[in-house]
Amino acid sequence: MDFSGIQALDTMVTDHIFKINKVLVLLGIRVSLTGIRPALAQTVVKVGIDLSSIKSSQRYVRH
């Protein structure tokens, strides 16, 4: 999921993101978050949204 177009993140948007993630996982699709701008990341932290159940693209990188 590309977050680069998301300007604001609230509980309604977050709820939709988690629902989309659940459906995609049920379909066997590995979901990855990308495009999270610093301002959006700060909002996520301030509001207390826990996105840890959705993988970030960095977690798929093998070293």
C-alpha positions as CSV (number, residue, x, y, z in Angstrom):
1,M,0.0,0.0,0.0
2,D,1.4,3.3,-1.0
3,F,0.8,6.1,1.5
4,S,2.4,8.8,-0.6
5,G,-1.0,10.3,-1.5
6,I,-2.4,10.3,2.0
7,Q,-2.5,13.8,3.4
8,A,-4.2,13.1,6.7
9,L,-4.6,10.0,8.7
10,D,-7.5,9.6,11.2
11,T,-9.3,6.7,12.8
12,M,-11.7,6.3,9.8
13,V,-8.8,6.1,7.3
14,T,-6.9,3.7,9.6
15,D,-9.9,1.5,10.0
16,H,-10.1,1.2,6.2
17,I,-6.4,0.5,5.9
18,F,-6.7,-2.4,8.4
19,K,-9.7,-3.8,6.6
20,I,-8.0,-3.7,3.2
21,N,-4.9,-5.4,4.8
22,K,-7.0,-8.2,6.2
23,V,-8.7,-8.9,2.9
24,L,-5.5,-8.9,1.0
25,V,-3.8,-11.2,3.5
26,L,-6.8,-13.6,3.2
27,L,-6.2,-13.6,-0.5
28,G,-2.6,-14.6,0.1
29,I,-1.1,-11.2,-0.8
30,R,1.9,-9.9,1.1
31,V,1.1,-6.3,2.0
32,S,3.8,-3.8,2.4
33,L,3.6,-0.1,3.4
34,T,5.5,2.4,1.3
35,G,5.6,6.2,0.8
36,I,5.1,7.2,4.4
37,R,6.2,10.8,4.6
38,P,7.9,12.2,7.8
39,A,4.9,14.4,8.6
40,L,2.5,11.4,8.2
41,A,4.8,9.3,10.4
42,Q,4.7,12.0,13.1
43,T,0.9,12.1,13.0
44,V,0.7,8.3,13.3
45,V,2.9,8.4,16.4
46,K,1.1,11.4,18.0
47,V,-2.4,9.8,17.5
48,G,-1.1,6.5,18.8
49,I,-1.9,4.4,15.7
50,D,-0.2,1.0,15.7
51,L,0.7,0.0,12.2
52,S,3.1,-2.8,13.3
53,S,0.7,-5.5,12.2
54,I,1.3,-4.4,8.6
55,K,4.8,-5.0,7.2
56,S,6.9,-2.1,5.9
57,S,8.9,-2.6,2.8
58,Q,12.1,-2.5,4.9
59,R,11.1,-5.8,6.6
60,Y,11.2,-7.6,3.2
61,V,14.7,-6.6,2.5
62,R,17.2,-9.4,3.0
63,H,20.7,-8.6,4.1
